[in-house]
Amino acid sequence: MNIAIVGGGIVGLALGYKLSRDKANKVHVYEKEKEVGFHQSGRNSGVLHCGLAYKPGSLKAKLAVSGIKQMIKFCQKYKVNHDICGKIVVANDDYEAQLLENTAKRGKDNGLIGLKYLSSEKLKRREPYVSSYKTLLVPEEGIVDYGEVMLSMKASIINSGGDVFLNTKIDNIKEKKNFIYINRNSSISYNIIIYTTGLQSDINFKKFTNNKLNAKIIPFRGEYYKLQEHAKKLINHLVYPVGNPKFPFLGVHFTRMINGDREVGPNAVLAFKREGYKNTDISVYDMVDYLGYSGFLKFIGKNFSFCVNEFSTSILKSSFLKKTQKLIPDITNNDIIAGPSGVRAQGIDSSGNLMMDFEIKTHNNQIHIINAPSPAATSALSIADHIIKNYID
């Protein structure tokens, strides 16, 4: 079977990796950028998520729980740098403590093991600078170098007889007699084409199927600060606030990176361009596209205070710092410097609701992964299994 995969992020590469292991398949991955993982997959915090807070029974929950196990085995097989260091989730008052208990119950329902609450003494030994009213330890979470993961997947696809074409944008396809041809004058016919295009997923669905989509991808930029060398002592592993169940964003948290750096973030602010990693990255076309979308306007109306609060952390370092001090009161303005940013491809439906789960749609021989934000990186190999089992086999 000839299979084309459009998008060289971690989900596309995981599909290519899995499919190319079957010698009956010829797999080609097409990536518009100069290297794989150029967007979401290569700009996240490098955390291995084990399925703690996702709704039991959802695709996110099932695929994160199985995905982290597969990702760890992949890292062991290909000698990719990773560390199952565990994380703590922090509640700072009675209300947050109740949210934390609900989160822990979800984790148990999803099959997580080893969850436990830490006493103040045990918290002090693990994270001496963290302030917490109630603390949950999640021992199965970890950190990884997703860049290494993707390069290993790319090499495996090529070694298995497939190919990864860089600097190759798919402008059009032609469907003829149950075969698909990519771009004009291409002589290669494909049985299936899979789109794993993240920030462009809704555009590509409409463009290549001529069908309407009851949702739109909205780009939320996540900005990080890095801890200065002298401040790295403030954090040992992973420290998260208890999440707001209304949103899929995890809140400003501290991460020890696999290279030893420490990051804090991200916030979640509207990007002015689908692939806009800086405040100065602006696309009038993109902004008109989603600012004129009724679903986005309804989302703003429902969550105005959240949006204003997040935007303030983008323009005011003091506002961002205030969120970090909720977890580590001793951190100061001099301890952090501006770090990298990523853009989350977040689906919002026409009613103004955030799409909380992974979303996959099909059309003829096309498979479109519409909504696949975090924990898609952790879950990539399980997402690939899910698609192969339910849409290809």
FIGU-850034 format. One record per residue (C-alpha): residue number from 0; residue in one letter; chain; x, y negated, z. Coordinates in Angstrom, 2 decimals. Example, Ala and Ser with C-alpha at 12.3 -4.5 7.8 and 13.67 -1.06 7.14 Angstrom:
2
R,0,A,A,12.30,4.50,7.80
R,1,S,A,13.67,1.06,7.14
% end
This chain:
393
R,0,M,A,0.00,0.00,0.00
R,1,N,A,1.31,-3.47,-0.89
R,2,I,A,0.67,-5.96,1.91
R,3,A,A,1.33,-9.70,1.95
R,4,I,A,1.60,-11.57,5.24
R,5,V,A,1.37,-15.36,5.07
R,6,G,A,3.09,-16.99,8.04
R,7,G,A,6.40,-16.05,9.61
R,8,G,A,5.53,-16.70,13.24
R,9,I,A,5.71,-13.95,15.83
R,10,V,A,2.26,-12.48,15.02
R,11,G,A,3.00,-12.29,11.30
R,12,L,A,6.40,-10.74,11.96
R,13,A,A,4.94,-8.25,14.45
R,14,L,A,2.46,-7.16,11.78
R,15,G,A,5.27,-6.87,9.27
R,16,Y,A,7.35,-4.89,11.76
R,17,K,A,4.54,-2.43,12.49
R,18,L,A,3.33,-2.05,8.90
R,19,S,A,6.81,-1.64,7.40
R,20,R,A,7.54,1.33,9.66
R,21,D,A,5.12,3.29,7.47
R,22,K,A,7.15,4.12,4.37
R,23,A,A,3.93,4.15,2.33
R,24,N,A,3.67,0.37,2.80
R,25,K,A,5.53,-2.34,0.97
R,26,V,A,5.45,-5.46,3.15
R,27,H,A,6.25,-9.02,2.11
R,28,V,A,6.18,-11.89,4.61
R,29,Y,A,5.89,-15.43,3.22
R,30,E,A,7.04,-18.38,5.33
R,31,K,A,6.89,-21.99,4.15
R,32,E,A,9.72,-23.17,6.43
R,33,K,A,13.47,-22.55,6.21
R,34,E,A,13.37,-19.97,9.01
R,35,V,A,10.85,-17.81,10.85
R,36,G,A,9.24,-19.02,14.07
R,37,F,A,9.54,-22.68,13.15
R,38,H,A,6.28,-23.78,14.79
R,39,Q,A,4.24,-22.37,17.74
R,40,S,A,6.24,-19.18,18.16
R,41,G,A,9.60,-20.90,18.42
R,42,R,A,8.49,-23.82,20.58
R,43,N,A,6.88,-22.21,23.61
R,44,S,A,8.21,-21.74,27.12
R,45,G,A,9.42,-18.18,26.55
R,46,V,A,7.18,-16.56,29.16
R,47,L,A,5.97,-12.96,29.08
R,48,H,A,2.32,-13.11,30.19
R,49,C,A,0.87,-9.95,31.70
R,50,G,A,-2.86,-10.78,31.50
R,51,L,A,-3.54,-12.39,34.86
R,52,A,A,-6.30,-14.94,34.30
R,53,Y,A,-7.99,-13.84,31.08
R,54,K,A,-11.62,-12.73,31.11
R,55,P,A,-11.78,-8.98,31.69
R,56,G,A,-12.79,-7.16,28.52
R,57,S,A,-11.66,-10.00,26.25
R,58,L,A,-9.12,-9.44,23.50
R,59,K,A,-6.68,-11.73,25.32
R,60,A,A,-6.90,-9.62,28.46
R,61,K,A,-6.62,-6.25,26.75
R,62,L,A,-3.90,-7.24,24.32
R,63,A,A,-1.80,-9.14,26.86
R,64,V,A,-1.79,-6.20,29.28
R,65,S,A,-0.71,-3.74,26.59
R,66,G,A,1.32,-6.35,24.71
R,67,I,A,3.76,-7.14,27.50
R,68,K,A,4.58,-3.45,27.90
R,69,Q,A,5.26,-3.15,24.18
R,70,M,A,7.27,-6.37,24.12
R,71,I,A,9.48,-5.18,26.98
R,72,K,A,10.14,-1.88,25.18
R,73,F,A,10.91,-3.81,21.99
R,74,C,A,13.40,-5.99,23.86
R,75,Q,A,15.05,-2.94,25.39
R,76,K,A,15.29,-1.19,22.02
R,77,Y,A,16.76,-4.17,20.18
R,78,K,A,18.74,-5.53,23.15
R,79,V,A,16.84,-8.82,23.28
R,80,N,A,17.55,-10.92,26.36
R,81,H,A,14.65,-10.80,28.84
R,82,D,A,14.00,-10.68,32.57
R,83,I,A,10.93,-9.47,34.46
R,84,C,A,11.44,-11.98,37.26
R,85,G,A,7.81,-12.37,38.35
R,86,K,A,5.94,-15.60,38.97
R,87,I,A,4.02,-17.25,41.77
R,88,V,A,0.70,-19.04,41.39
R,89,V,A,0.07,-21.85,43.85
R,90,A,A,-3.13,-23.19,45.42
R,91,N,A,-2.98,-26.44,47.38
R,92,D,A,-6.37,-26.63,49.09
R,93,D,A,-9.47,-24.57,49.92
R,94,Y,A,-11.06,-25.11,46.51
R,95,E,A,-7.93,-24.01,44.68
R,96,A,A,-7.56,-21.07,47.06
R,97,Q,A,-10.96,-19.82,45.96
R,98,L,A,-9.93,-20.22,42.31
R,99,L,A,-6.77,-18.29,43.11
R,100,E,A,-8.76,-15.44,44.65
R,101,N,A,-10.94,-15.33,41.53
R,102,T,A,-7.81,-15.28,39.38
R,103,A,A,-6.33,-12.41,41.41
R,104,K,A,-9.57,-10.46,41.02
R,105,R,A,-9.41,-10.94,37.25
R,106,G,A,-5.85,-9.71,37.28
R,107,K,A,-6.80,-6.59,39.21
R,108,D,A,-9.77,-5.98,36.89
R,109,N,A,-7.36,-6.24,33.96
R,110,G,A,-5.16,-3.53,35.46
R,111,L,A,-2.29,-5.57,36.88
R,112,I,A,-0.33,-3.94,39.65
R,113,G,A,1.65,-5.33,42.57
R,114,L,A,-0.36,-8.53,43.00
R,115,K,A,-0.01,-9.81,46.55
R,116,Y,A,-0.24,-12.98,48.59
R,117,L,A,2.98,-14.32,50.06
R,118,S,A,3.37,-15.56,53.59
R,119,S,A,4.98,-18.96,54.05
R,120,E,A,8.17,-17.20,55.16
R,121,K,A,8.34,-15.02,52.04
R,122,L,A,7.54,-18.00,49.82
R,123,K,A,10.36,-19.92,51.50
R,124,R,A,12.80,-17.14,50.68
R,125,R,A,11.68,-16.92,47.07
R,126,E,A,11.06,-20.60,46.25
R,127,P,A,12.26,-22.78,49.14
R,128,Y,A,11.21,-26.10,47.57
R,129,V,A,7.64,-25.12,46.60
R,130,S,A,4.71,-26.48,48.60
R,131,S,A,1.71,-24.15,48.78
R,132,Y,A,-1.48,-23.62,50.76
R,133,K,A,-1.93,-20.12,49.35
R,134,T,A,0.47,-18.24,47.07
R,135,L,A,-0.07,-15.28,44.75
R,136,L,A,2.89,-13.23,43.52
R,137,V,A,2.56,-11.75,40.03
R,138,P,A,5.54,-9.39,39.75
R,139,E,A,4.93,-8.19,36.18
R,140,E,A,5.53,-11.53,34.45
R,141,G,A,8.87,-12.50,32.99
R,142,I,A,10.89,-14.54,30.52
R,143,V,A,12.30,-13.75,27.10
R,144,D,A,14.06,-15.24,24.11
R,145,Y,A,11.28,-15.16,21.49
R,146,G,A,13.72,-16.49,18.89
R,147,E,A,15.75,-13.31,19.26
R,148,V,A,12.57,-11.23,19.15
R,149,M,A,11.55,-12.76,15.83
R,150,L,A,14.96,-12.40,14.23
R,151,S,A,14.99,-8.73,15.27
R,152,M,A,11.55,-8.23,13.73
R,153,K,A,12.65,-9.97,10.55
R,154,A,A,15.75,-7.76,10.27
R,155,S,A,13.69,-4.62,10.87
R,156,I,A,11.21,-5.53,8.12
R,157,I,A,14.05,-6.02,5.64
R,158,N,A,15.87,-2.85,6.77
R,159,S,A,12.63,-0.90,6.25
R,160,G,A,12.42,-1.98,2.60
R,161,G,A,10.21,-5.03,3.02
R,162,D,A,11.12,-8.65,2.49
R,163,V,A,10.78,-12.02,4.18
R,164,F,A,10.57,-14.95,1.77
R,165,L,A,11.52,-18.31,3.33
R,166,N,A,10.79,-21.76,1.90
R,167,T,A,7.79,-20.20,0.14
R,168,K,A,4.41,-21.87,0.49
R,169,I,A,1.32,-20.06,-0.78
R,170,D,A,-0.66,-22.54,-2.85
R,171,N,A,-3.20,-20.22,-4.47
R,172,I,A,-4.22,-16.60,-4.87
R,173,K,A,-6.06,-14.71,-7.58
R,174,E,A,-8.29,-11.74,-6.80
R,175,K,A,-8.67,-9.26,-9.66
R,176,K,A,-9.94,-5.67,-9.59
R,177,N,A,-9.44,-5.30,-5.84
R,178,F,A,-5.90,-6.64,-6.06
R,179,I,A,-4.55,-10.00,-4.93
R,180,Y,A,-1.91,-12.01,-6.75
R,181,I,A,-0.06,-14.81,-4.92
R,182,N,A,0.74,-18.10,-6.65
R,183,R,A,0.61,-18.50,-10.41
R,184,N,A,2.54,-16.16,-12.68
R,185,S,A,3.28,-13.70,-9.86
R,186,S,A,3.46,-10.14,-11.15
R,187,I,A,3.20,-8.54,-7.69
R,188,S,A,-0.22,-7.21,-6.78
R,189,Y,A,-1.26,-6.75,-3.16
R,190,N,A,-3.94,-4.54,-1.67
R,191,I,A,-4.29,-6.74,1.42
R,192,I,A,-3.26,-10.25,2.38
R,193,I,A,-3.07,-11.26,6.04
R,194,Y,A,-2.96,-14.92,7.10
R,195,T,A,-1.19,-15.65,10.38
R,196,T,A,-0.81,-19.37,9.83
R,197,G,A,-1.49,-20.88,13.26
R,198,L,A,-1.98,-24.62,12.91
R,199,Q,A,-3.13,-24.18,9.30
R,200,S,A,-5.40,-21.17,9.89
R,201,D,A,-8.77,-22.92,9.50
R,202,I,A,-7.59,-24.79,6.40
R,203,N,A,-6.37,-21.59,4.79
R,204,F,A,-9.56,-19.71,5.62
R,205,K,A,-11.69,-22.29,3.85
R,206,K,A,-9.22,-22.74,1.00
R,207,F,A,-8.76,-19.08,0.13
R,208,T,A,-12.25,-17.71,0.89
R,209,N,A,-14.40,-20.71,-0.10
R,210,N,A,-16.38,-20.06,3.08
R,211,K,A,-17.28,-22.42,5.88
R,212,L,A,-15.90,-21.93,9.36
R,213,N,A,-17.86,-22.80,12.48
R,214,A,A,-14.72,-24.12,14.13
R,215,K,A,-11.63,-26.21,13.56
R,216,I,A,-8.07,-25.94,14.76
R,217,I,A,-7.13,-28.97,16.86
R,218,P,A,-3.43,-29.57,17.55
R,219,F,A,-2.65,-30.13,21.22
R,220,R,A,0.94,-31.17,21.80
R,221,G,A,2.57,-29.77,24.92
R,222,E,A,5.44,-31.89,26.21
R,223,Y,A,8.15,-30.61,28.53
R,224,Y,A,10.78,-32.16,30.74
R,225,K,A,14.07,-30.46,31.54
R,226,L,A,15.58,-30.39,34.99
R,227,Q,A,18.98,-32.02,35.25
R,228,E,A,21.87,-29.78,36.24
R,229,H,A,21.85,-30.99,39.83
R,230,A,A,18.09,-30.28,40.13
R,231,K,A,18.10,-26.69,38.84
R,232,K,A,18.28,-25.48,42.45
R,233,L,A,14.67,-26.63,42.89
R,234,I,A,13.29,-23.65,40.98
R,235,N,A,14.38,-20.00,40.89
R,236,H,A,11.82,-18.23,38.70
R,237,L,A,8.30,-19.13,37.47
R,238,V,A,5.94,-21.37,39.45
R,239,Y,A,2.41,-22.11,38.19
R,240,P,A,-0.55,-24.03,39.57
R,241,V,A,-3.84,-22.18,39.76
R,242,G,A,-5.53,-22.76,36.41
R,243,N,A,-8.81,-24.50,35.72
R,244,P,A,-11.06,-21.73,34.33
R,245,K,A,-12.75,-24.26,32.00
R,246,F,A,-9.59,-24.58,29.93
R,247,P,A,-7.11,-22.13,28.38
R,248,F,A,-4.23,-24.48,29.20
R,249,L,A,-2.15,-23.25,32.15
R,250,G,A,-1.25,-26.65,33.55
R,251,V,A,2.13,-28.21,34.28
R,252,H,A,4.37,-25.46,35.64
R,253,F,A,8.05,-24.71,36.26
R,254,T,A,9.90,-22.19,34.13
R,255,R,A,13.35,-20.72,34.40
R,256,M,A,14.38,-20.20,30.79
R,257,I,A,16.28,-17.13,29.68
R,258,N,A,19.35,-19.31,29.01
R,259,G,A,19.35,-20.59,32.59
R,260,D,A,17.74,-23.96,31.89
R,261,R,A,14.73,-25.12,33.90
R,262,E,A,11.70,-26.72,32.28
R,263,V,A,8.56,-28.28,33.65
R,264,G,A,5.42,-28.70,31.57
R,265,P,A,3.49,-28.70,29.40
R,266,N,A,0.70,-31.21,29.34
R,267,A,A,-1.95,-30.95,26.61
R,268,V,A,-2.40,-34.09,24.51
R,269,L,A,-3.92,-34.56,21.09
R,270,A,A,-1.23,-34.57,18.43
R,271,F,A,-1.58,-37.14,15.64
R,272,K,A,-0.47,-34.53,13.10
R,273,R,A,-1.04,-30.79,12.93
R,274,E,A,2.68,-30.21,13.16
R,275,G,A,3.38,-33.36,15.16
R,276,Y,A,6.00,-32.71,17.79
R,277,K,A,6.60,-36.38,18.66
R,278,N,A,4.32,-39.35,19.41
R,279,T,A,5.65,-40.92,16.22
R,280,D,A,4.59,-37.97,14.03
R,281,I,A,1.41,-39.25,12.39
R,282,S,A,-0.72,-37.92,9.54
R,283,V,A,-3.73,-40.06,8.63
R,284,Y,A,-5.14,-37.11,6.66
R,285,D,A,-4.95,-34.77,9.64
R,286,M,A,-6.37,-37.35,12.04
R,287,V,A,-9.32,-38.16,9.80
R,288,D,A,-9.92,-34.41,9.44
R,289,Y,A,-10.36,-33.66,13.13
R,290,L,A,-11.40,-37.06,14.46
R,291,G,A,-14.37,-36.84,12.12
R,292,Y,A,-15.22,-33.33,13.31
R,293,S,A,-18.37,-33.28,15.43
R,294,G,A,-17.11,-30.38,17.54
R,295,F,A,-14.02,-32.32,18.58
R,296,L,A,-16.06,-35.43,19.42
R,297,K,A,-18.37,-33.28,21.55
R,298,F,A,-15.34,-31.80,23.32
R,299,I,A,-14.06,-35.31,24.13
R,300,G,A,-17.49,-36.29,25.44
R,301,K,A,-17.67,-33.25,27.70
R,302,N,A,-14.11,-33.53,28.98
R,303,F,A,-13.30,-37.24,28.84
R,304,S,A,-11.57,-37.46,32.23
R,305,F,A,-9.41,-34.40,31.43
R,306,C,A,-8.35,-35.96,28.12
R,307,V,A,-7.49,-39.31,29.70
R,308,N,A,-5.55,-37.63,32.49
R,309,E,A,-3.50,-35.54,30.06
R,310,F,A,-2.83,-38.53,27.81
R,311,S,A,-1.55,-40.50,30.78
R,312,T,A,1.12,-37.85,31.38
R,313,S,A,2.33,-38.39,27.82
R,314,I,A,2.78,-42.16,28.03
R,315,L,A,3.74,-42.47,31.71
R,316,K,A,6.59,-40.41,33.14
R,317,S,A,5.29,-41.29,36.61
R,318,S,A,1.96,-39.60,35.82
R,319,F,A,3.74,-36.46,34.64
R,320,L,A,5.99,-36.52,37.69
R,321,K,A,2.98,-36.71,40.00
R,322,K,A,1.75,-33.37,38.64
R,323,T,A,5.14,-31.75,39.19
R,324,Q,A,5.30,-33.07,42.76
R,325,K,A,2.11,-31.22,43.57
R,326,L,A,4.19,-28.04,43.28
R,327,I,A,7.61,-29.34,44.35
R,328,P,A,7.27,-32.54,46.44
R,329,D,A,11.04,-33.14,46.55
R,330,I,A,11.40,-33.61,42.79
R,331,T,A,12.18,-37.19,41.72
R,332,N,A,12.29,-39.26,38.58
R,333,N,A,16.06,-38.78,38.38
R,334,D,A,15.72,-34.99,38.39
R,335,I,A,14.02,-34.68,35.00
R,336,I,A,14.78,-35.77,31.45
R,337,A,A,12.68,-35.51,28.29
R,338,G,A,12.74,-32.03,26.79
R,339,P,A,11.24,-30.29,23.77
R,340,S,A,7.61,-30.25,22.66
R,341,G,A,5.38,-27.67,21.05
R,342,V,A,1.97,-27.87,19.43
R,343,R,A,-0.77,-25.44,20.40
R,344,A,A,-3.21,-24.47,17.64
R,345,Q,A,-6.45,-24.49,19.63
R,346,G,A,-9.80,-23.65,18.05
R,347,I,A,-12.84,-25.74,18.97
R,348,D,A,-16.27,-24.67,17.75
R,349,S,A,-18.94,-26.99,16.37
R,350,S,A,-20.59,-27.24,19.81
R,351,G,A,-17.43,-28.71,21.29
R,352,N,A,-16.36,-25.57,23.13
R,353,L,A,-12.77,-24.39,23.27
R,354,M,A,-12.34,-20.95,21.72
R,355,M,A,-11.15,-18.94,24.70
R,356,D,A,-10.32,-15.69,22.91
R,357,F,A,-8.43,-14.53,19.85
R,358,E,A,-10.52,-14.83,16.68
R,359,I,A,-10.12,-12.78,13.49
R,360,K,A,-12.19,-13.03,10.31
R,361,T,A,-12.17,-11.11,7.03
R,362,H,A,-13.17,-11.81,3.45
R,363,N,A,-12.83,-9.12,0.77
R,364,N,A,-9.19,-7.99,1.02
R,365,Q,A,-8.20,-10.97,3.17
R,366,I,A,-7.64,-10.92,6.94
R,367,H,A,-7.43,-14.29,8.69
R,368,I,A,-6.23,-14.72,12.26
R,369,I,A,-8.04,-17.93,13.12
R,370,N,A,-7.36,-18.56,16.80
R,371,A,A,-4.24,-17.10,18.40
R,372,P,A,-2.67,-19.43,20.97
R,373,S,A,-0.99,-18.20,24.17
R,374,P,A,-0.60,-15.33,25.05
R,375,A,A,-0.24,-14.43,21.37
R,376,A,A,3.56,-14.31,21.59
R,377,T,A,3.49,-11.76,24.41
R,378,S,A,0.63,-9.90,22.75
R,379,A,A,2.01,-9.97,19.20
R,380,L,A,2.73,-6.24,18.90
R,381,S,A,-0.67,-5.34,20.38
R,382,I,A,-2.40,-7.85,18.10
R,383,A,A,-0.70,-6.08,15.20
R,384,D,A,-1.98,-2.70,16.44
R,385,H,A,-5.50,-4.13,16.83
R,386,I,A,-5.55,-5.48,13.28
R,387,I,A,-4.08,-2.33,11.75
R,388,K,A,-6.56,-0.10,13.60
R,389,N,A,-9.68,-2.18,13.07
R,390,Y,A,-9.12,-3.93,9.73
R,391,I,A,-6.63,-1.88,7.69
R,392,D,A,-6.71,1.84,8.59
% end
